[in-house]
Amino acid sequence: MFVEAATWAKSHGRNLLEEMDEIYRRHGLYLEKLGTLEMSGAEGAKQIARAVESYQKSPPQDWGGRRVLGVTDFEKESHQDVDGKKIPKERMLIFDLGEGFRVAVRASGTEPKMKCYFFGKRSVQTGEDLMRAKKELAGELDELWKWTQTDAQKRAKEGKG
């Protein structure tokens, strides 16, 4: 498929990178970032569970300076994929931060880890805008991850007694 895309781009006088840039200009730039918060041992597993439960029971109204517009709970609500197949329930939350930004939070089922997936979108017009947008968007996702680490650590320790 990759070779076909490169061949198609070449037939239109562009290379694959130029074609990707055109797609970004047409549809927007989307970036993702994965953050993993690890806490060791049995106590770490309990702390991770507390943090995720805290996000579920009392979601923040604001996430790293962005207002939380909604929360999707994949443990308590039923969901279907794009093909209409039921998605198995699991303790995972997706926070909608508006303007193309979302954060997904879930505890690992096998390790004392909490995984956070950050999604961002930016509109771009020219090649210069694209380069700037890539850098800015990556920076914004990094900032959301920094905020999340601090907030999740605080939530993980709450209730410890």
MDAnalysis code that builds the backbone (N, CA, C; Angstrom):
import MDAnalysis as mda
import numpy as np

u = mda.Universe.empty(483, n_residues=161, atom_resindex=np.repeat(np.arange(161), 3), trajectory=True)
u.add_TopologyAttr("name", ["N", "CA", "C"] * 161)
u.add_TopologyAttr("resid", np.arange(1, 162))
u.add_TopologyAttr("resname", ["MET", "PHE", "VAL", "GLU", "ALA", "ALA", "THR", "TRP", "ALA", "LYS", "SER", "HIS", "GLY", "ARG", "ASN", "LEU", "LEU", "GLU", "GLU", "MET", "ASP", "GLU", "ILE", "TYR", "ARG", "ARG", "HIS", "GLY", "LEU", "TYR", "LEU", "GLU", "LYS", "LEU", "GLY", "THR", "LEU", "GLU", "MET", "SER", "GLY", "ALA", "GLU", "GLY", "ALA", "LYS", "GLN", "ILE", "ALA", "ARG", "ALA", "VAL", "GLU", "SER", "TYR", "GLN", "LYS", "SER", "PRO", "PRO", "GLN", "ASP", "TRP", "GLY", "GLY", "ARG", "ARG", "VAL", "LEU", "GLY", "VAL", "THR", "ASP", "PHE", "GLU", "LYS", "GLU", "SER", "HIS", "GLN", "ASP", "VAL", "ASP", "GLY", "LYS", "LYS", "ILE", "PRO", "LYS", "GLU", "ARG", "MET", "LEU", "ILE", "PHE", "ASP", "LEU", "GLY", "GLU", "GLY", "PHE", "ARG", "VAL", "ALA", "VAL", "ARG", "ALA", "SER", "GLY", "THR", "GLU", "PRO", "LYS", "MET", "LYS", "CYS", "TYR", "PHE", "PHE", "GLY", "LYS", "ARG", "SER", "VAL", "GLN", "THR", "GLY", "GLU", "ASP", "LEU", "MET", "ARG", "ALA", "LYS", "LYS", "GLU", "LEU", "ALA", "GLY", "GLU", "LEU", "ASP", "GLU", "LEU", "TRP", "LYS", "TRP", "THR", "GLN", "THR", "ASP", "ALA", "GLN", "LYS", "ARG", "ALA", "LYS", "GLU", "GLY", "LYS", "GLY"])
u.atoms.positions = np.array([
    [0.825, -1.186, 0.000],
    [0.000, 0.000, 0.000],
    [0.875, 1.258, 0.000],
    [1.959, 1.227, 0.764],
    [2.862, 2.364, 0.839],
    [3.456, 2.661, -0.539],
    [3.872, 1.616, -1.237],
    [4.461, 1.783, -2.568],
    [3.421, 2.354, -3.531],
    [2.184, 1.889, -3.423],
    [1.119, 2.411, -4.279],
    [0.900, 3.902, -4.041],
    [0.912, 4.312, -2.766],
    [0.726, 5.725, -2.437],
    [1.872, 6.562, -3.003],
    [3.103, 6.055, -2.885],
    [4.268, 6.778, -3.417],
    [4.195, 6.877, -4.938],
    [3.763, 5.808, -5.571],
    [3.627, 5.802, -7.032],
    [2.555, 6.794, -7.473],
    [1.447, 6.810, -6.768],
    [0.368, 7.741, -7.103],
    [0.852, 9.186, -6.961],
    [1.540, 9.485, -5.858],
    [2.052, 10.844, -5.640],
    [3.013, 11.228, -6.765],
    [3.897, 10.315, -7.146],
    [4.867, 10.594, -8.212],
    [4.157, 10.856, -9.535],
    [3.074, 10.127, -9.792],
    [2.331, 10.332, -11.039],
    [1.674, 11.713, -11.096],
    [1.551, 12.361, -9.928],
    [0.977, 13.703, -9.848],
    [2.057, 14.763, -9.610],
    [3.310, 14.371, -9.825],
    [4.410, 15.328, -9.739],
    [4.858, 15.674, -8.328],
    [4.510, 14.840, -7.343],
    [4.901, 15.087, -5.952],
    [5.568, 13.848, -5.385],
    [6.317, 14.033, -4.296],
    [6.816, 12.869, -3.567],
    [5.845, 12.577, -2.422],
    [6.074, 11.501, -1.730],
    [5.144, 11.080, -0.685],
    [5.062, 12.093, 0.457],
    [6.178, 12.706, 0.803],
    [6.175, 13.718, 1.854],
    [5.320, 14.928, 1.452],
    [5.455, 15.359, 0.212],
    [4.640, 16.477, -0.275],
    [3.163, 16.106, -0.275],
    [2.869, 14.870, -0.615],
    [1.475, 14.415, -0.607],
    [0.910, 14.402, 0.809],
    [1.723, 13.941, 1.762],
    [1.284, 13.952, 3.162],
    [1.029, 15.377, 3.640],
    [1.912, 16.288, 3.269],
    [1.712, 17.688, 3.646],
    [0.399, 18.227, 3.076],
    [0.077, 17.849, 1.853],
    [-1.184, 18.287, 1.232],
    [-2.385, 17.713, 1.990],
    [-2.272, 16.484, 2.428],
    [-3.353, 15.869, 3.221],
    [-3.529, 16.639, 4.527],
    [-2.413, 17.000, 5.172],
    [-2.496, 17.787, 6.407],
    [-3.186, 19.134, 6.144],
    [-2.838, 19.785, 5.036],
    [-3.459, 21.083, 4.723],
    [-4.956, 20.910, 4.470],
    [-5.315, 19.822, 3.846],
    [-6.721, 19.589, 3.507],
    [-7.549, 19.163, 4.723],
    [-6.985, 18.301, 5.557],
    [-7.774, 17.689, 6.634],
    [-7.322, 18.067, 8.038],
    [-6.188, 18.708, 8.164],
    [-5.671, 19.077, 9.475],
    [-4.570, 18.135, 9.919],
    [-3.752, 18.628, 10.813],
    [-2.648, 17.867, 11.379],
    [-3.138, 17.197, 12.658],
    [-2.939, 15.907, 12.759],
    [-3.310, 15.147, 13.946],
    [-2.044, 14.564, 14.553],
    [-1.861, 14.765, 15.842],
    [-0.724, 14.166, 16.545],
    [-1.237, 13.413, 17.768],
    [-0.470, 12.413, 18.169],
    [-0.778, 11.624, 19.351],
    [0.474, 11.504, 20.206],
    [0.259, 11.304, 21.490],
    [1.369, 11.093, 22.429],
    [0.911, 10.067, 23.459],
    [1.792, 9.158, 23.810],
    [1.526, 8.174, 24.853],
    [2.341, 8.530, 26.081],
    [1.689, 8.556, 27.220],
    [2.376, 8.743, 28.488],
    [2.054, 7.568, 29.394],
    [3.055, 7.029, 30.060],
    [2.855, 5.895, 30.950],
    [3.347, 6.250, 32.343],
    [2.452, 6.148, 33.309],
    [2.780, 6.414, 34.700],
    [2.913, 5.061, 35.399],
    [4.109, 4.756, 35.896],
    [4.366, 3.470, 36.540],
    [4.574, 3.659, 38.033],
    [4.024, 2.733, 38.804],
    [4.227, 2.710, 40.246],
    [4.495, 1.268, 40.618],
    [5.559, 1.008, 41.347],
    [5.997, -0.368, 41.561],
    [5.248, -1.092, 42.673],
    [5.196, -2.418, 42.509],
    [4.676, -3.301, 43.539],
    [3.170, -3.272, 43.715],
    [2.750, -4.000, 44.751],
    [1.321, -4.109, 45.054],
    [0.733, -2.748, 45.430],
    [1.506, -1.963, 46.186],
    [1.022, -0.624, 46.562],
    [0.882, 0.252, 45.330],
    [1.807, 0.121, 44.387],
    [1.718, 0.872, 43.135],
    [0.461, 0.526, 42.360],
    [0.125, -0.755, 42.323],
    [-1.099, -1.184, 41.630],
    [-2.328, -0.563, 42.290],
    [-2.331, -0.502, 43.625],
    [-3.447, 0.124, 44.344],
    [-3.527, 1.620, 44.031],
    [-2.367, 2.269, 43.977],
    [-2.345, 3.703, 43.681],
    [-2.869, 3.984, 42.271],
    [-2.466, 3.165, 41.320],
    [-2.957, 3.332, 39.950],
    [-4.472, 3.166, 39.922],
    [-4.974, 2.131, 40.596],
    [-6.422, 1.899, 40.646],
    [-7.134, 3.095, 41.267],
    [-6.543, 3.672, 42.342],
    [-7.147, 4.855, 42.985],
    [-7.184, 6.043, 42.032],
    [-6.090, 6.238, 41.299],
    [-6.041, 7.378, 40.375],
    [-7.104, 7.249, 39.294],
    [-7.201, 6.075, 38.680],
    [-8.188, 5.883, 37.608],
    [-9.603, 6.004, 38.168],
    [-9.830, 5.428, 39.353],
    [-11.149, 5.543, 39.977],
    [-11.485, 7.009, 40.277],
    [-10.488, 7.767, 40.691],
    [-10.696, 9.184, 40.968],
    [-11.101, 9.940, 39.697],
    [-10.446, 9.626, 38.581],
    [-10.826, 10.265, 37.311],
    [-12.252, 9.879, 36.920],
    [-12.631, 8.655, 37.271],
    [-13.966, 8.175, 36.923],
    [-15.032, 8.832, 37.805],
    [-14.763, 8.895, 39.096],
    [-15.760, 9.415, 40.042],
    [-15.804, 10.931, 40.100],
    [-14.653, 11.585, 39.977],
    [-14.649, 13.051, 40.011],
    [-13.674, 13.585, 38.965],
    [-14.131, 13.574, 37.708],
    [-13.274, 14.068, 36.624],
    [-12.941, 15.545, 36.817],
    [-11.750, 15.940, 36.411],
    [-11.403, 17.361, 36.528],
    [-12.273, 18.204, 35.592],
    [-12.557, 19.409, 35.993],
    [-13.310, 20.327, 35.133],
    [-12.383, 20.969, 34.104],
    [-11.100, 20.900, 34.403],
    [-10.088, 21.539, 33.573],
    [-8.911, 20.570, 33.504],
    [-8.350, 20.360, 32.314],
    [-7.221, 19.431, 32.153],
    [-6.047, 20.198, 31.567],
    [-5.105, 20.531, 32.391],
    [-3.911, 21.222, 31.926],
    [-4.210, 22.559, 31.263],
    [-5.206, 23.267, 31.769],
    [-5.552, 24.574, 31.212],
    [-6.634, 24.521, 30.145],
    [-7.098, 23.329, 29.797],
    [-8.184, 23.186, 28.816],
    [-9.432, 22.679, 29.537],
    [-10.545, 23.303, 29.249],
    [-11.813, 22.910, 29.869],
    [-12.236, 21.524, 29.398],
    [-12.642, 20.665, 30.340],
    [-13.158, 19.338, 30.004],
    [-14.619, 19.512, 29.589],
    [-14.909, 19.189, 28.332],
    [-16.262, 19.362, 27.800],
    [-17.140, 18.133, 27.975],
    [-16.508, 16.984, 28.148],
    [-17.270, 15.750, 28.320],
    [-16.342, 14.589, 28.618],
    [-16.932, 13.527, 29.184],
    [-16.180, 12.317, 29.520],
    [-16.953, 11.121, 28.985],
    [-16.241, 10.230, 28.302],
    [-16.819, 8.970, 27.850],
    [-16.235, 7.866, 28.714],
    [-17.104, 7.092, 29.367],
    [-16.689, 6.029, 30.277],
    [-16.949, 4.678, 29.609],
    [-15.885, 3.971, 29.264],
    [-16.013, 2.701, 28.549],
    [-16.293, 1.530, 29.486],
    [-16.342, 1.786, 30.797],
    [-16.691, 0.736, 31.746],
    [-18.185, 0.753, 32.048],
    [-18.767, 1.940, 32.106],
    [-20.165, 2.062, 32.521],
    [-21.137, 2.221, 31.361],
    [-20.630, 2.616, 30.198],
    [-21.491, 2.839, 29.041],
    [-21.190, 1.806, 27.966],
    [-22.173, 1.516, 27.131],
    [-21.967, 0.599, 26.006],
    [-21.565, 1.407, 24.781],
    [-20.601, 0.866, 24.026],
    [-20.106, 1.555, 22.835],
    [-19.946, 0.568, 21.692],
    [-20.013, 1.094, 20.477],
    [-19.810, 0.276, 19.287],
    [-18.703, 0.902, 18.454],
    [-17.965, 0.025, 17.739],
    [-16.943, 0.542, 16.847],
    [-17.592, 1.004, 15.549],
    [-16.797, 1.464, 14.593],
    [-17.341, 2.016, 13.345],
    [-18.079, 0.966, 12.519],
    [-17.805, -0.324, 12.773],
    [-18.493, -1.398, 12.059],
    [-19.757, -1.856, 12.787],
    [-20.061, -1.214, 13.916],
    [-21.257, -1.564, 14.668],
    [-21.061, -2.696, 15.665],
    [-19.831, -3.168, 15.834],
    [-19.561, -4.245, 16.785],
    [-19.405, -3.673, 18.188],
    [-19.960, -4.379, 19.163],
    [-19.893, -3.925, 20.547],
    [-18.451, -3.960, 21.052],
    [-18.038, -2.870, 21.680],
    [-16.699, -2.776, 22.271],
    [-16.790, -3.337, 23.687],
    [-15.894, -4.276, 24.051],
    [-15.926, -4.819, 25.420],
    [-15.731, -3.713, 26.453],
    [-16.424, -3.839, 27.563],
    [-16.298, -2.838, 28.624],
    [-14.942, -2.978, 29.298],
    [-14.334, -1.838, 29.596],
    [-13.072, -1.792, 30.331],
    [-12.992, -0.451, 31.024],
    [-12.148, -0.377, 32.048],
    [-11.996, 0.880, 32.772],
    [-11.094, 1.801, 31.955],
    [-11.723, 2.539, 31.075],
    [-11.028, 3.522, 30.247],
    [-11.945, 4.730, 30.112],
    [-11.348, 5.887, 30.215],
    [-12.083, 7.143, 30.116],
    [-11.468, 7.990, 29.019],
    [-12.315, 8.661, 28.263],
    [-11.820, 9.623, 27.275],
    [-12.414, 10.979, 27.615],
    [-11.513, 11.938, 27.804],
    [-11.901, 13.302, 28.153],
    [-11.823, 14.165, 26.903],
    [-12.928, 14.829, 26.570],
    [-12.981, 15.732, 25.422],
    [-12.606, 17.125, 25.916],
    [-11.505, 17.656, 25.354],
    [-11.026, 18.975, 25.762],
    [-11.347, 20.044, 24.728],
    [-12.114, 19.681, 23.717],
    [-12.491, 20.642, 22.681],
    [-11.357, 20.961, 21.727],
    [-11.697, 21.612, 20.645],
    [-10.735, 22.059, 19.635],
    [-9.835, 20.934, 19.132],
    [-10.384, 19.714, 19.062],
    [-9.623, 18.581, 18.553],
    [-8.706, 17.907, 19.555],
    [-8.807, 18.272, 20.830],
    [-7.957, 17.675, 21.859],
    [-8.762, 16.682, 22.697],
    [-8.144, 15.515, 22.962],
    [-8.737, 14.499, 23.835],
    [-7.623, 13.820, 24.625],
    [-8.018, 13.260, 25.769],
    [-7.102, 12.468, 26.590],
    [-7.828, 11.183, 26.964],
    [-7.175, 10.039, 26.734],
    [-7.707, 8.746, 27.162],
    [-6.856, 8.254, 28.320],
    [-7.521, 7.742, 29.360],
    [-6.846, 7.252, 30.554],
    [-7.331, 5.835, 30.825],
    [-6.361, 4.923, 31.045],
    [-6.737, 3.557, 31.421],
    [-5.628, 2.915, 32.229],
    [-6.019, 2.046, 33.123],
    [-5.046, 1.284, 33.896],
    [-4.680, 0.036, 33.114],
    [-3.424, -0.349, 33.189],
    [-2.987, -1.601, 32.574],
    [-3.642, -2.747, 33.334],
    [-4.021, -3.779, 32.623],
    [-4.621, -4.930, 33.283],
    [-3.607, -5.890, 33.863],
    [-2.336, -5.733, 33.514],
    [-1.323, -6.705, 33.928],
    [-0.168, -6.106, 34.730],
    [-0.022, -4.780, 34.725],
    [1.105, -4.144, 35.389],
    [0.630, -2.925, 36.166],
    [1.408, -2.476, 37.167],
    [1.022, -1.261, 37.898],
    [1.346, -0.008, 37.081],
    [0.579, 0.178, 36.011],
    [0.776, 1.315, 35.106],
    [-0.561, 1.948, 34.765],
    [-0.515, 3.245, 34.545],
    [-1.653, 3.961, 33.998],
    [-1.180, 4.550, 32.674],
    [-1.900, 4.238, 31.620],
    [-1.523, 4.754, 30.309],
    [-2.442, 5.911, 29.948],
    [-1.828, 6.951, 29.414],
    [-2.569, 8.139, 28.996],
    [-2.240, 8.402, 27.532],
    [-3.264, 8.539, 26.749],
    [-3.104, 8.798, 25.324],
    [-3.621, 10.206, 25.060],
    [-2.792, 11.019, 24.440],
    [-3.127, 12.413, 24.176],
    [-3.305, 12.597, 22.674],
    [-4.378, 13.252, 22.287],
    [-4.690, 13.476, 20.876],
    [-4.900, 14.961, 20.646],
    [-4.327, 15.476, 19.584],
    [-4.487, 16.886, 19.262],
    [-4.652, 17.082, 17.768],
    [-5.314, 18.151, 17.401],
    [-5.542, 18.485, 15.995],
    [-5.287, 19.967, 15.786],
    [-4.747, 20.300, 14.635],
    [-4.486, 21.689, 14.291],
    [-4.740, 21.878, 12.807],
    [-5.353, 22.975, 12.422],
    [-5.527, 23.324, 11.014],
    [-4.246, 23.971, 10.505],
    [-3.901, 23.693, 9.255],
    [-2.704, 24.276, 8.644],
    [-3.026, 24.703, 7.217],
    [-2.307, 25.690, 6.724],
    [-2.545, 26.199, 5.375],
    [-1.337, 26.010, 4.461],
    [-0.163, 26.436, 4.907],
    [1.029, 26.390, 4.054],
    [2.078, 25.493, 4.685],
    [3.150, 25.235, 3.937],
    [4.247, 24.432, 4.451],
    [4.842, 25.020, 5.716],
    [4.978, 26.344, 5.761],
    [5.516, 27.002, 6.956],
    [4.564, 26.812, 8.132],
    [3.252, 26.932, 7.863],
    [2.269, 26.715, 8.916],
    [2.352, 25.284, 9.438],
    [2.576, 24.337, 8.542],
    [2.649, 22.934, 8.922],
    [3.818, 22.682, 9.866],
    [4.984, 23.192, 9.527],
    [6.154, 22.989, 10.392],
    [5.926, 23.608, 11.772],
    [5.373, 24.813, 11.797],
    [5.098, 25.479, 13.072],
    [4.023, 24.705, 13.848],
    [2.993, 24.248, 13.134],
    [1.902, 23.517, 13.780],
    [2.396, 22.212, 14.393],
    [3.271, 21.498, 13.697],
    [3.815, 20.247, 14.238],
    [4.535, 20.502, 15.554],
    [5.369, 21.529, 15.572],
    [6.142, 21.855, 16.767],
    [5.223, 22.311, 17.910],
    [4.286, 23.203, 17.600],
    [3.381, 23.711, 18.635],
    [2.489, 22.614, 19.195],
    [1.946, 21.790, 18.305],
    [1.038, 20.740, 18.741],
    [1.765, 19.711, 19.601],
    [2.963, 19.325, 19.198],
    [3.763, 18.398, 20.001],
    [4.033, 19.001, 21.382],
    [4.327, 20.300, 21.425],
    [4.564, 20.983, 22.703],
    [3.328, 21.005, 23.582],
    [2.167, 21.230, 22.985],
    [0.923, 21.236, 23.762],
    [0.624, 19.863, 24.340],
    [0.867, 18.807, 23.560],
    [0.648, 17.453, 24.070],
    [1.634, 17.134, 25.191],
    [2.881, 17.597, 25.060],
    [3.869, 17.420, 26.122],
    [3.417, 18.117, 27.405],
    [2.880, 19.324, 27.276],
    [2.399, 20.066, 28.449],
    [1.218, 19.354, 29.108],
    [0.313, 18.801, 28.309],
    [-0.806, 18.046, 28.876],
    [-0.289, 16.832, 29.649],
    [0.744, 16.177, 29.124],
    [1.323, 15.013, 29.808],
    [1.976, 15.437, 31.119],
    [2.701, 16.548, 31.129],
    [3.325, 17.027, 32.374],
    [2.257, 17.297, 33.432],
    [1.185, 17.972, 33.034],
    [0.097, 18.268, 33.973],
    [-0.516, 16.972, 34.487],
    [-0.721, 16.014, 33.591],
    [-1.352, 14.743, 33.946],
    [-0.521, 13.978, 34.961],
    [0.793, 13.971, 34.793],
    [1.658, 13.256, 35.739],
    [1.481, 13.790, 37.156],
    [1.480, 15.105, 37.289],
    [1.321, 15.719, 38.606],
    [-0.059, 15.417, 39.178],
    [-1.092, 15.585, 38.365],
    [-2.464, 15.360, 38.822],
    [-2.697, 13.891, 39.184],
    [-2.217, 12.984, 38.350],
    [-2.427, 11.552, 38.605],
    [-1.692, 11.094, 39.867],
    [-0.474, 11.609, 40.075],
    [0.271, 11.268, 41.311],
    [-0.513, 11.711, 42.546],
    [-1.068, 12.904, 42.474],
    [-1.859, 13.428, 43.595],
    [-3.093, 12.550, 43.834],
    [-3.780, 12.196, 42.760],
    [-4.969, 11.355, 42.872],
    [-4.611, 9.963, 43.375],
    [-3.475, 9.434, 42.976],
    [-3.041, 8.094, 43.386],
    [-2.782, 8.023, 44.890],
    [-2.315, 9.119, 45.459],
    [-1.981, 9.136, 46.889],
    [-3.180, 9.476, 47.757],
    [-4.207, 10.098, 47.182],
    [-5.402, 10.439, 47.949],
    [-6.066, 9.163, 48.444],
    [-6.567, 9.199, 49.632],
    [-7.257, 8.032, 50.178],
    [-6.304, 7.035, 50.825],
    [-5.008, 7.277, 50.666],
    [-4.028, 6.383, 51.299],
    [-4.038, 6.674, 52.787],
    [-4.191, 5.654, 53.571],
    [-4.241, 5.959, 54.974],
    [-3.804, 4.911, 55.799],
])
